[in-house]
Amino acid sequence: MYVSYHQDDWNTWLPLAEFSYNNSDHSSTKQSLFFTIYGRDPHFDSAHITQDTPSRKLSKKFQSVQQDVKRELEVSINRFKRDADKSRASPPVFNPGHMVWLSSKNIKSTRLTKNLSEQWLSHFPILKKVSTNAYYVKLLSQWKSIHPVFLI
């Protein structure tokens, strides 16, 4: 369990992790280990904490860690978005009446071997646009078992 970027401060955070574990409800007992042992939940009174206590330092450290993590996540998200946008292109726009070719990849052929079948099937008219990437296409009458909406 490391918290800092340099992964060298696990011993600083171990007591806090232990306290958090002992103070959380467990599925088998439906109560915390602290309550099971002492018969009460721990009580925190922050009014007695002065500015120079270790808990204030710990709180500041937590805030610093959270800011570091937030900054790193933003950098990571921007990097992922930039890399994904490199390979993205706007989908082509078709209107009702346009003729399109369909890939025969997932359509059964009556030919003996798929290798000798056409890779693209004749012109089919677009009837309507379903979404930005999907179109309703008029298929041949013998293809009733094929769903007529195709993604681009």
C-alpha positions as CSV (number, residue, x, y, z in Angstrom):
1,M,0.0,0.0,0.0
2,Y,1.8,3.1,-1.2
3,V,0.3,6.6,-1.1
4,S,3.1,8.9,-2.3
5,Y,4.4,9.1,-5.8
6,H,7.7,7.7,-4.7
7,Q,6.1,4.7,-3.0
8,D,8.2,5.0,0.2
9,D,5.7,6.1,2.8
10,W,3.6,3.0,3.4
11,N,4.6,2.8,7.1
12,T,3.2,6.3,7.7
13,W,-0.2,5.3,6.5
14,L,-0.4,1.8,8.0
15,P,-2.0,2.9,11.3
16,L,-4.6,4.9,9.4
17,A,-5.4,1.9,7.2
18,E,-5.7,-0.3,10.3
19,F,-8.0,2.1,12.0
20,S,-10.2,2.4,8.9
21,Y,-10.5,-1.3,8.7
22,N,-11.3,-1.7,12.4
23,N,-13.9,1.1,12.2
24,S,-15.8,-0.2,9.2
25,D,-18.8,-2.5,9.4
26,H,-18.1,-6.1,8.5
27,S,-20.5,-8.2,6.5
28,S,-20.4,-11.1,9.0
29,T,-21.0,-9.2,12.2
30,K,-22.8,-6.2,10.8
31,Q,-20.7,-4.0,13.1
32,S,-17.2,-2.7,13.3
33,L,-14.4,-4.6,15.1
34,F,-13.9,-1.5,17.3
35,F,-17.6,-1.8,18.4
36,T,-17.3,-5.6,18.9
37,I,-14.3,-5.2,21.2
38,Y,-15.1,-1.9,23.1
39,G,-18.9,-1.9,22.8
40,R,-19.0,1.6,21.3
41,D,-17.9,3.4,18.2
42,P,-14.8,5.7,18.4
43,H,-15.5,9.3,19.2
44,F,-13.7,12.2,17.6
45,D,-13.6,15.6,19.0
46,S,-11.8,18.0,16.7
47,A,-12.3,21.0,19.0
48,H,-9.2,20.0,21.0
49,I,-6.9,19.7,18.0
50,T,-4.4,22.6,17.7
51,Q,-2.8,23.8,14.6
52,D,0.5,22.0,15.3
53,T,-0.8,18.4,15.9
54,P,0.3,15.5,13.8
55,S,-3.4,15.1,12.7
56,R,-3.3,18.6,11.1
57,K,-0.1,17.6,9.3
58,L,-1.7,14.4,8.2
59,S,-4.8,16.3,7.0
60,K,-2.6,18.6,4.9
61,K,-0.7,15.6,3.6
62,F,-4.1,14.0,2.5
63,Q,-5.1,17.2,0.7
64,S,-1.7,17.3,-1.0
65,V,-2.0,13.6,-2.1
66,Q,-5.6,14.2,-3.4
67,Q,-4.4,17.2,-5.4
68,D,-1.5,15.2,-6.9
69,V,-3.8,12.3,-7.8
70,K,-6.4,14.7,-9.3
71,R,-3.7,16.3,-11.4
72,E,-2.2,13.0,-12.6
73,L,-5.7,11.7,-13.5
74,E,-6.4,14.8,-15.6
75,V,-3.1,14.4,-17.4
76,S,-3.9,10.7,-18.0
77,I,-7.5,11.4,-19.2
78,N,-6.2,14.0,-21.6
79,R,-3.5,11.7,-22.9
80,F,-6.0,8.9,-23.5
81,K,-8.4,11.3,-25.2
82,R,-5.7,12.6,-27.4
83,D,-4.5,9.1,-28.4
84,A,-8.1,7.9,-29.1
85,D,-8.9,11.0,-31.1
86,K,-6.0,10.3,-33.5
87,S,-7.8,7.3,-34.9
88,R,-11.3,8.7,-34.9
89,A,-13.0,10.1,-37.9
90,S,-16.4,11.5,-38.5
91,P,-18.8,8.9,-39.8
92,P,-20.0,9.4,-43.4
93,V,-23.5,10.9,-43.7
94,F,-26.1,9.1,-45.8
95,N,-29.6,10.2,-46.6
96,P,-32.7,8.2,-47.4
97,G,-32.5,7.1,-51.0
98,H,-28.7,6.7,-51.1
99,M,-27.5,3.4,-52.3
100,V,-24.9,1.5,-50.2
101,W,-22.9,-1.8,-50.5
102,L,-23.2,-4.3,-47.6
103,S,-20.3,-6.5,-46.4
104,S,-21.0,-10.2,-46.9
105,K,-18.9,-11.1,-43.8
106,N,-21.8,-12.1,-41.6
107,I,-24.3,-13.1,-44.3
108,K,-24.6,-16.8,-45.3
109,S,-23.9,-17.5,-48.9
110,T,-25.3,-20.4,-51.0
111,R,-21.9,-20.8,-52.6
112,L,-19.7,-23.8,-51.6
113,T,-16.8,-21.8,-50.3
114,K,-16.9,-18.4,-48.7
115,N,-13.5,-17.5,-50.3
116,L,-15.1,-17.4,-53.7
117,S,-18.2,-15.5,-52.6
118,E,-18.5,-11.7,-53.1
119,Q,-17.1,-9.7,-50.3
120,W,-19.6,-6.8,-50.9
121,L,-23.2,-7.2,-51.9
122,S,-25.1,-5.2,-54.5
123,H,-26.6,-1.7,-54.0
124,F,-29.2,-1.4,-51.2
125,P,-31.3,1.7,-50.6
126,I,-31.2,3.5,-47.3
127,L,-34.7,3.9,-45.9
128,K,-34.0,6.0,-42.9
129,K,-31.3,7.1,-40.5
130,V,-31.6,5.4,-37.0
131,S,-28.7,7.2,-35.3
132,T,-25.4,8.9,-36.2
133,N,-23.8,5.5,-37.0
134,A,-26.8,3.3,-37.9
135,Y,-29.1,3.2,-40.9
136,Y,-32.2,1.2,-41.8
137,V,-31.6,-0.5,-45.2
138,K,-34.1,-2.2,-47.6
139,L,-33.0,-5.8,-48.0
140,L,-33.9,-8.5,-50.4
141,S,-37.2,-10.3,-49.6
142,Q,-35.3,-13.6,-49.1
143,W,-33.3,-12.1,-46.3
144,K,-36.2,-11.7,-43.8
145,S,-34.1,-13.3,-41.0
146,I,-31.4,-10.5,-41.3
147,H,-32.0,-7.4,-39.2
148,P,-32.2,-4.4,-41.6
149,V,-30.4,-1.9,-39.3
150,F,-26.6,-1.7,-40.0
151,L,-23.8,0.2,-38.3
152,I,-21.3,2.1,-40.3
